[in-house]
């Protein structure tokens, strides 16, 4: 890596005086070293060292202006009126916070698809001028305007997956693109623990099923890690899914690698595969949804009571339609390796429901039902139902914590 301009200027400043005070032989040696260090053309280097720091008069727009060779130019103040002012930032911030802190590429799609509904809602108080600008704003501008707020949202979780030793020889390992992942119906399965940082005792979990083709996501609350609940909720997803489930792929956790789920998949002629041990990225599609859909909605708290389980299930009842019909997502469509670099190509952000409508493998009857269902969902009202359900869940958690603190104080 070569020198920066700032470093070259520093070297020139230190060398110029020594160059001008040296004899002919000394100048040649200094010049040779200077050219090797900076990479300048030899004639340009001679000019630079001979005149560095000296004043010169030049005519600029008919006026004589004194210039100092090597002195940094003053940056001109940028002129012009800001297009996206503070009113745009505040409206954008409110929408961004309401719809779960999307990135600019996803949020710009949501804005353009649902601006009429957002404009009519009094909560956002969007004026005609703000509406027009929000419809023309770019994804990069959105990210730039919200950069200051985005820094506050960085939280890391931890894994509680325990290996399942049963049936590993019967359940094949799915390697890259074993499935025809360009067709809907092949789901990756994973579960998210709500243990609050301690894996002692029983606690609730979330079963996450994500369609690889469309990004369609189904979330179900689990009472604990028992095989029965995983099988029953997977069956519930299968029965209520608007299109056929053709295959499931999981990690090597014991909650998935068991006889109950294996037998059910065989009985329903569903392809059942698993990822490679210690290769988390084999299930990258569902891992992404664990964060975007679960953690950013209900957080990292410990939920272990029956009331919290029911409240968590209610959250997902309202959240899944919002994710599937309104929230845009991107999909990896091509991945090529060029030497040590991997080039990834993604399609345009769009809701999973639109990808299903575009698919030739979905029956027209299913598409009619999907369109009918989409018309019955109002994005703002649906988000308020989600927020109300999440608020109820968090209140139950706070009440439980207060009860625990009261018991501890009485015991002491």
Secondary structure, DSSP 8 states (H G I E B T S, - for coil): ----HHHHHHHHHHHHHHHHTS-HHHHHHHHHHHHHHH---HHHHHHHHHHTT-EEEEEETTEEEEEETT---------S--SS-HHHHHHHHHHHHHTT---HHHHHHHHHHHHHHHHH-TTT---HHHHHHHHH--HHHHHHHTHHHHTT----------B--TTTTTSEE--TT-S-TTSTTEEEEEEEE-BTT---S---EEEEEEETTT--EEEEEESSS-HHHHHHHHHHHHHH-SS---EEEE-SBTTTSSHHHHHHHHHTT-EEEE--TT-GGGGHHHHHHIIIIIIHHHTT-B--SHHHHHHHHHHHHHHHHHHHHT--B--EEEEEEETTEEEEEE---B-HHHHHHH-TTS-HHHHHHHHHHHHT--HHHHHHHHHHHHHHHHHHHHHHHHHHHHHHHHH-
